[in-house]
Amino acid sequence: MKTEQVEKAWQQLTPKHQAIVLEAVDILLREQEANGKLNKAQETRKRNEQKRRERYERENAEREATADALRLVRDHPDSTPAQILDAIKMIKEMK
């Protein structure tokens, strides 16, 4: 609607009806704001869940890499008995 038409229609309303319209507009604006906050909260939860998933995957990959390195030390023919024993202990601690 054109601004002039809205202004004309507004002036034709009684003060009681103007108050009702203003209250309805206020309610709609508050609902929109609340929905925006909910959407922001949902987005935040989604980002946090993604970060947790990425951290879990990264930590899991680090554990696997560490375990592989310890197995290499344990199985390497040039490893000393102390190194082999330490590698075995560390592997068991990881489980």
GUMIMI-511309 format. One record per atom (N, C-alpha, C): residue number from 1; residue in one letter; chain; atom name; x, y, z. Coordinates in steps of 0.05 Angstrom, whole numbers, plus 5000, padded with zeros to 4 digits. Layout:
N
+-----+----+----+----+------+------+------+
|   i | aa | ch | at |   px |   py |   pz |
+-----+----+----+----+------+------+------+
| NUM |  A |  A | CA |    X |    Y |    Z |
...
+-----+----+----+----+------+------+------+
//
This chain:
95
+-----+----+----+----+------+------+------+
|   i | aa | ch | at |   px |   py |   pz |
+-----+----+----+----+------+------+------+
|   1 |  M |  A |  N | 5017 | 4976 | 5000 |
|   1 |  M |  A | CA | 5000 | 5000 | 5000 |
|   1 |  M |  A |  C | 5018 | 5025 | 5000 |
|   2 |  K |  A |  N | 5007 | 5045 | 4989 |
|   2 |  K |  A | CA | 5021 | 5070 | 4989 |
|   2 |  K |  A |  C | 5019 | 5083 | 5016 |
|   3 |  T |  A |  N | 5039 | 5099 | 5023 |
|   3 |  T |  A | CA | 5040 | 5112 | 5049 |
|   3 |  T |  A |  C | 5016 | 5130 | 5053 |
|   4 |  E |  A |  N | 5007 | 5143 | 5032 |
|   4 |  E |  A | CA | 4984 | 5161 | 5035 |
|   4 |  E |  A |  C | 4959 | 5145 | 5042 |
|   5 |  Q |  A |  N | 4955 | 5122 | 5030 |
|   5 |  Q |  A | CA | 4932 | 5105 | 5035 |
|   5 |  Q |  A |  C | 4932 | 5095 | 5064 |
|   6 |  V |  A |  N | 4956 | 5087 | 5073 |
|   6 |  V |  A | CA | 4958 | 5077 | 5100 |
|   6 |  V |  A |  C | 4952 | 5100 | 5120 |
|   7 |  E |  A |  N | 4963 | 5123 | 5115 |
|   7 |  E |  A | CA | 4958 | 5146 | 5132 |
|   7 |  E |  A |  C | 4928 | 5153 | 5133 |
|   8 |  K |  A |  N | 4915 | 5152 | 5110 |
|   8 |  K |  A | CA | 4886 | 5159 | 5109 |
|   8 |  K |  A |  C | 4870 | 5138 | 5125 |
|   9 |  A |  A |  N | 4877 | 5112 | 5121 |
|   9 |  A |  A | CA | 4863 | 5091 | 5135 |
|   9 |  A |  A |  C | 4867 | 5093 | 5165 |
|  10 |  W |  A |  N | 4892 | 5100 | 5173 |
|  10 |  W |  A | CA | 4898 | 5103 | 5201 |
|  10 |  W |  A |  C | 4882 | 5125 | 5214 |
|  11 |  Q |  A |  N | 4879 | 5147 | 5201 |
|  11 |  Q |  A | CA | 4864 | 5169 | 5212 |
|  11 |  Q |  A |  C | 4834 | 5163 | 5213 |
|  12 |  Q |  A |  N | 4824 | 5145 | 5198 |
|  12 |  Q |  A | CA | 4796 | 5137 | 5199 |
|  12 |  Q |  A |  C | 4790 | 5119 | 5222 |
|  13 |  L |  A |  N | 4810 | 5107 | 5234 |
|  13 |  L |  A | CA | 4806 | 5090 | 5257 |
|  13 |  L |  A |  C | 4801 | 5106 | 5282 |
|  14 |  T |  A |  N | 4786 | 5095 | 5300 |
|  14 |  T |  A | CA | 4781 | 5108 | 5326 |
|  14 |  T |  A |  C | 4806 | 5104 | 5343 |
|  15 |  P |  A |  N | 4811 | 5120 | 5363 |
|  15 |  P |  A | CA | 4834 | 5116 | 5380 |
|  15 |  P |  A |  C | 4835 | 5088 | 5393 |
|  16 |  K |  A |  N | 4812 | 5077 | 5399 |
|  16 |  K |  A | CA | 4811 | 5050 | 5410 |
|  16 |  K |  A |  C | 4821 | 5030 | 5390 |
|  17 |  H |  A |  N | 4813 | 5032 | 5365 |
|  17 |  H |  A | CA | 4822 | 5014 | 5344 |
|  17 |  H |  A |  C | 4852 | 5019 | 5337 |
|  18 |  Q |  A |  N | 4861 | 5043 | 5338 |
|  18 |  Q |  A | CA | 4889 | 5049 | 5334 |
|  18 |  Q |  A |  C | 4906 | 5035 | 5355 |
|  19 |  A |  A |  N | 4896 | 5036 | 5380 |
|  19 |  A |  A | CA | 4911 | 5022 | 5402 |
|  19 |  A |  A |  C | 4912 | 4992 | 5397 |
|  20 |  I |  A |  N | 4890 | 4981 | 5388 |
|  20 |  I |  A | CA | 4889 | 4952 | 5382 |
|  20 |  I |  A |  C | 4909 | 4945 | 5360 |
|  21 |  V |  A |  N | 4910 | 4961 | 5339 |
|  21 |  V |  A | CA | 4928 | 4956 | 5317 |
|  21 |  V |  A |  C | 4957 | 4959 | 5327 |
|  22 |  L |  A |  N | 4963 | 4979 | 5343 |
|  22 |  L |  A | CA | 4990 | 4982 | 5353 |
|  22 |  L |  A |  C | 4999 | 4959 | 5371 |
|  23 |  E |  A |  N | 4980 | 4949 | 5387 |
|  23 |  E |  A | CA | 4986 | 4926 | 5404 |
|  23 |  E |  A |  C | 4991 | 4901 | 5387 |
|  24 |  A |  A |  N | 4975 | 4897 | 5366 |
|  24 |  A |  A | CA | 4979 | 4874 | 5349 |
|  24 |  A |  A |  C | 5006 | 4876 | 5334 |
|  25 |  V |  A |  N | 5013 | 4899 | 5325 |
|  25 |  V |  A | CA | 5039 | 4903 | 5312 |
|  25 |  V |  A |  C | 5062 | 4897 | 5332 |
|  26 |  D |  A |  N | 5059 | 4907 | 5356 |
|  26 |  D |  A | CA | 5079 | 4902 | 5377 |
|  26 |  D |  A |  C | 5082 | 4872 | 5382 |
|  27 |  I |  A |  N | 5060 | 4858 | 5384 |
|  27 |  I |  A | CA | 5061 | 4829 | 5388 |
|  27 |  I |  A |  C | 5075 | 4815 | 5365 |
|  28 |  L |  A |  N | 5068 | 4823 | 5341 |
|  28 |  L |  A | CA | 5081 | 4810 | 5317 |
|  28 |  L |  A |  C | 5111 | 4816 | 5317 |
|  29 |  L |  A |  N | 5119 | 4840 | 5324 |
|  29 |  L |  A | CA | 5148 | 4847 | 5325 |
|  29 |  L |  A |  C | 5162 | 4831 | 5346 |
|  30 |  R |  A |  N | 5150 | 4828 | 5369 |
|  30 |  R |  A | CA | 5162 | 4812 | 5391 |
|  30 |  R |  A |  C | 5165 | 4782 | 5382 |
|  31 |  E |  A |  N | 5145 | 4772 | 5368 |
|  31 |  E |  A | CA | 5146 | 4744 | 5359 |
|  31 |  E |  A |  C | 5168 | 4741 | 5338 |
|  32 |  Q |  A |  N | 5171 | 4760 | 5320 |
|  32 |  Q |  A | CA | 5192 | 4759 | 5300 |
|  32 |  Q |  A |  C | 5219 | 4760 | 5314 |
|  33 |  E |  A |  N | 5222 | 4777 | 5334 |
|  33 |  E |  A | CA | 5247 | 4779 | 5348 |
|  33 |  E |  A |  C | 5253 | 4753 | 5363 |
|  34 |  A |  A |  N | 5233 | 4741 | 5376 |
|  34 |  A |  A | CA | 5237 | 4716 | 5390 |
|  34 |  A |  A |  C | 5245 | 4694 | 5370 |
|  35 |  N |  A |  N | 5232 | 4693 | 5347 |
|  35 |  N |  A | CA | 5239 | 4673 | 5327 |
|  35 |  N |  A |  C | 5267 | 4677 | 5317 |
|  36 |  G |  A |  N | 5275 | 4702 | 5315 |
|  36 |  G |  A | CA | 5303 | 4707 | 5307 |
|  36 |  G |  A |  C | 5323 | 4698 | 5327 |
|  37 |  K |  A |  N | 5316 | 4701 | 5353 |
|  37 |  K |  A | CA | 5333 | 4692 | 5375 |
|  37 |  K |  A |  C | 5334 | 4662 | 5375 |
|  38 |  L |  A |  N | 5311 | 4649 | 5370 |
|  38 |  L |  A | CA | 5311 | 4620 | 5369 |
|  38 |  L |  A |  C | 5329 | 4610 | 5346 |
|  39 |  N |  A |  N | 5326 | 4623 | 5323 |
|  39 |  N |  A | CA | 5342 | 4615 | 5301 |
|  39 |  N |  A |  C | 5372 | 4619 | 5307 |
|  40 |  K |  A |  N | 5379 | 4641 | 5320 |
|  40 |  K |  A | CA | 5407 | 4645 | 5328 |
|  40 |  K |  A |  C | 5416 | 4623 | 5347 |
|  41 |  A |  A |  N | 5399 | 4616 | 5366 |
|  41 |  A |  A | CA | 5406 | 4595 | 5385 |
|  41 |  A |  A |  C | 5409 | 4568 | 5371 |
|  42 |  Q |  A |  N | 5392 | 4563 | 5352 |
|  42 |  Q |  A | CA | 5394 | 4538 | 5337 |
|  42 |  Q |  A |  C | 5420 | 4538 | 5320 |
|  43 |  E |  A |  N | 5426 | 4560 | 5309 |
|  43 |  E |  A | CA | 5451 | 4562 | 5293 |
|  43 |  E |  A |  C | 5475 | 4558 | 5311 |
|  44 |  T |  A |  N | 5474 | 4570 | 5335 |
|  44 |  T |  A | CA | 5496 | 4566 | 5354 |
|  44 |  T |  A |  C | 5499 | 4537 | 5362 |
|  45 |  R |  A |  N | 5477 | 4524 | 5368 |
|  45 |  R |  A | CA | 5478 | 4496 | 5376 |
|  45 |  R |  A |  C | 5489 | 4479 | 5353 |
|  46 |  K |  A |  N | 5481 | 4485 | 5329 |
|  46 |  K |  A | CA | 5491 | 4471 | 5305 |
|  46 |  K |  A |  C | 5521 | 4474 | 5302 |
|  47 |  R |  A |  N | 5530 | 4499 | 5304 |
|  47 |  R |  A | CA | 5559 | 4505 | 5302 |
|  47 |  R |  A |  C | 5575 | 4490 | 5324 |
|  48 |  N |  A |  N | 5564 | 4491 | 5349 |
|  48 |  N |  A | CA | 5578 | 4478 | 5371 |
|  48 |  N |  A |  C | 5579 | 4447 | 5367 |
|  49 |  E |  A |  N | 5557 | 4436 | 5357 |
|  49 |  E |  A | CA | 5557 | 4407 | 5352 |
|  49 |  E |  A |  C | 5577 | 4400 | 5330 |
|  50 |  Q |  A |  N | 5579 | 4417 | 5309 |
|  50 |  Q |  A | CA | 5599 | 4412 | 5288 |
|  50 |  Q |  A |  C | 5627 | 4414 | 5299 |
|  51 |  K |  A |  N | 5632 | 4433 | 5316 |
|  51 |  K |  A | CA | 5659 | 4436 | 5328 |
|  51 |  K |  A |  C | 5665 | 4412 | 5346 |
|  52 |  R |  A |  N | 5646 | 4402 | 5361 |
|  52 |  R |  A | CA | 5650 | 4378 | 5378 |
|  52 |  R |  A |  C | 5657 | 4354 | 5360 |
|  53 |  R |  A |  N | 5642 | 4351 | 5339 |
|  53 |  R |  A | CA | 5646 | 4329 | 5320 |
|  53 |  R |  A |  C | 5674 | 4331 | 5308 |
|  54 |  E |  A |  N | 5682 | 4354 | 5300 |
|  54 |  E |  A | CA | 5709 | 4358 | 5288 |
|  54 |  E |  A |  C | 5730 | 4352 | 5308 |
|  55 |  R |  A |  N | 5726 | 4362 | 5333 |
|  55 |  R |  A | CA | 5746 | 4357 | 5354 |
|  55 |  R |  A |  C | 5749 | 4327 | 5360 |
|  56 |  Y |  A |  N | 5726 | 4313 | 5361 |
|  56 |  Y |  A | CA | 5726 | 4285 | 5366 |
|  56 |  Y |  A |  C | 5741 | 4270 | 5344 |
|  57 |  E |  A |  N | 5735 | 4277 | 5319 |
|  57 |  E |  A | CA | 5749 | 4265 | 5297 |
|  57 |  E |  A |  C | 5779 | 4270 | 5297 |
|  58 |  R |  A |  N | 5786 | 4295 | 5304 |
|  58 |  R |  A | CA | 5815 | 4302 | 5305 |
|  58 |  R |  A |  C | 5829 | 4287 | 5328 |
|  59 |  E |  A |  N | 5816 | 4286 | 5351 |
|  59 |  E |  A | CA | 5828 | 4271 | 5374 |
|  59 |  E |  A |  C | 5830 | 4242 | 5368 |
|  60 |  N |  A |  N | 5810 | 4231 | 5355 |
|  60 |  N |  A | CA | 5810 | 4202 | 5348 |
|  60 |  N |  A |  C | 5833 | 4197 | 5328 |
|  61 |  A |  A |  N | 5836 | 4214 | 5308 |
|  61 |  A |  A | CA | 5858 | 4211 | 5289 |
|  61 |  A |  A |  C | 5885 | 4213 | 5302 |
|  62 |  E |  A |  N | 5888 | 4231 | 5322 |
|  62 |  E |  A | CA | 5913 | 4234 | 5337 |
|  62 |  E |  A |  C | 5919 | 4209 | 5353 |
|  63 |  R |  A |  N | 5898 | 4197 | 5366 |
|  63 |  R |  A | CA | 5902 | 4172 | 5381 |
|  63 |  R |  A |  C | 5911 | 4150 | 5363 |
|  64 |  E |  A |  N | 5898 | 4148 | 5340 |
|  64 |  E |  A | CA | 5905 | 4127 | 5321 |
|  64 |  E |  A |  C | 5934 | 4130 | 5311 |
|  65 |  A |  A |  N | 5942 | 4155 | 5305 |
|  65 |  A |  A | CA | 5969 | 4160 | 5296 |
|  65 |  A |  A |  C | 5989 | 4153 | 5318 |
|  66 |  T |  A |  N | 5983 | 4160 | 5343 |
|  66 |  T |  A | CA | 6000 | 4154 | 5365 |
|  66 |  T |  A |  C | 6003 | 4124 | 5369 |
|  67 |  A |  A |  N | 5980 | 4110 | 5367 |
|  67 |  A |  A | CA | 5981 | 4081 | 5370 |
|  67 |  A |  A |  C | 5997 | 4068 | 5348 |
|  68 |  D |  A |  N | 5994 | 4078 | 5323 |
|  68 |  D |  A | CA | 6009 | 4067 | 5301 |
|  68 |  D |  A |  C | 6039 | 4071 | 5305 |
|  69 |  A |  A |  N | 6047 | 4095 | 5315 |
|  69 |  A |  A | CA | 6075 | 4101 | 5320 |
|  69 |  A |  A |  C | 6086 | 4083 | 5342 |
|  70 |  L |  A |  N | 6070 | 4078 | 5363 |
|  70 |  L |  A | CA | 6079 | 4061 | 5384 |
|  70 |  L |  A |  C | 6082 | 4032 | 5374 |
|  71 |  R |  A |  N | 6064 | 4023 | 5357 |
|  71 |  R |  A | CA | 6067 | 3996 | 5346 |
|  71 |  R |  A |  C | 6092 | 3994 | 5329 |
|  72 |  L |  A |  N | 6098 | 4015 | 5314 |
|  72 |  L |  A | CA | 6123 | 4015 | 5298 |
|  72 |  L |  A |  C | 6147 | 4012 | 5316 |
|  73 |  V |  A |  N | 6147 | 4027 | 5338 |
|  73 |  V |  A | CA | 6170 | 4025 | 5357 |
|  73 |  V |  A |  C | 6171 | 3997 | 5368 |
|  74 |  R |  A |  N | 6148 | 3986 | 5376 |
|  74 |  R |  A | CA | 6147 | 3959 | 5388 |
|  74 |  R |  A |  C | 6157 | 3938 | 5369 |
|  75 |  D |  A |  N | 6150 | 3941 | 5343 |
|  75 |  D |  A | CA | 6157 | 3920 | 5323 |
|  75 |  D |  A |  C | 6183 | 3924 | 5308 |
|  76 |  H |  A |  N | 6195 | 3947 | 5312 |
|  76 |  H |  A | CA | 6220 | 3953 | 5297 |
|  76 |  H |  A |  C | 6243 | 3936 | 5308 |
|  77 |  P |  A |  N | 6258 | 3924 | 5290 |
|  77 |  P |  A | CA | 6280 | 3906 | 5299 |
|  77 |  P |  A |  C | 6303 | 3921 | 5314 |
|  78 |  D |  A |  N | 6306 | 3947 | 5310 |
|  78 |  D |  A | CA | 6328 | 3961 | 5323 |
|  78 |  D |  A |  C | 6319 | 3973 | 5350 |
|  79 |  S |  A |  N | 6294 | 3970 | 5358 |
|  79 |  S |  A | CA | 6285 | 3981 | 5384 |
|  79 |  S |  A |  C | 6297 | 3965 | 5407 |
|  80 |  T |  A |  N | 6305 | 3980 | 5427 |
|  80 |  T |  A | CA | 6316 | 3967 | 5451 |
|  80 |  T |  A |  C | 6294 | 3955 | 5467 |
|  81 |  P |  A |  N | 6300 | 3936 | 5485 |
|  81 |  P |  A | CA | 6279 | 3924 | 5502 |
|  81 |  P |  A |  C | 6264 | 3945 | 5519 |
|  82 |  A |  A |  N | 6279 | 3966 | 5528 |
|  82 |  A |  A | CA | 6266 | 3987 | 5544 |
|  82 |  A |  A |  C | 6246 | 4002 | 5527 |
|  83 |  Q |  A |  N | 6253 | 4008 | 5502 |
|  83 |  Q |  A | CA | 6235 | 4022 | 5484 |
|  83 |  Q |  A |  C | 6210 | 4005 | 5478 |
|  84 |  I |  A |  N | 6215 | 3979 | 5473 |
|  84 |  I |  A | CA | 6193 | 3961 | 5468 |
|  84 |  I |  A |  C | 6174 | 3960 | 5491 |
|  85 |  L |  A |  N | 6185 | 3957 | 5516 |
|  85 |  L |  A | CA | 6169 | 3956 | 5540 |
|  85 |  L |  A |  C | 6153 | 3982 | 5544 |
|  86 |  D |  A |  N | 6166 | 4005 | 5539 |
|  86 |  D |  A | CA | 6152 | 4031 | 5542 |
|  86 |  D |  A |  C | 6129 | 4033 | 5521 |
|  87 |  A |  A |  N | 6135 | 4024 | 5497 |
|  87 |  A |  A | CA | 6114 | 4025 | 5476 |
|  87 |  A |  A |  C | 6090 | 4008 | 5483 |
|  88 |  I |  A |  N | 6096 | 3984 | 5494 |
|  88 |  I |  A | CA | 6074 | 3965 | 5502 |
|  88 |  I |  A |  C | 6058 | 3978 | 5525 |
|  89 |  K |  A |  N | 6071 | 3989 | 5544 |
|  89 |  K |  A | CA | 6057 | 4002 | 5567 |
|  89 |  K |  A |  C | 6039 | 4025 | 5557 |
|  90 |  M |  A |  N | 6051 | 4041 | 5539 |
|  90 |  M |  A | CA | 6035 | 4064 | 5529 |
|  90 |  M |  A |  C | 6011 | 4055 | 5512 |
|  91 |  I |  A |  N | 6015 | 4034 | 5497 |
|  91 |  I |  A | CA | 5992 | 4023 | 5481 |
|  91 |  I |  A |  C | 5970 | 4013 | 5500 |
|  92 |  K |  A |  N | 5978 | 3999 | 5521 |
|  92 |  K |  A | CA | 5958 | 3989 | 5540 |
|  92 |  K |  A |  C | 5944 | 4012 | 5555 |
|  93 |  E |  A |  N | 5958 | 4033 | 5561 |
|  93 |  E |  A | CA | 5946 | 4056 | 5574 |
|  93 |  E |  A |  C | 5926 | 4070 | 5556 |
|  94 |  M |  A |  N | 5930 | 4069 | 5530 |
|  94 |  M |  A | CA | 5912 | 4082 | 5512 |
|  94 |  M |  A |  C | 5886 | 4067 | 5509 |
|  95 |  K |  A |  N | 5886 | 4041 | 5515 |
|  95 |  K |  A | CA | 5861 | 4025 | 5512 |
|  95 |  K |  A |  C | 5842 | 4029 | 5535 |
+-----+----+----+----+------+------+------+
//
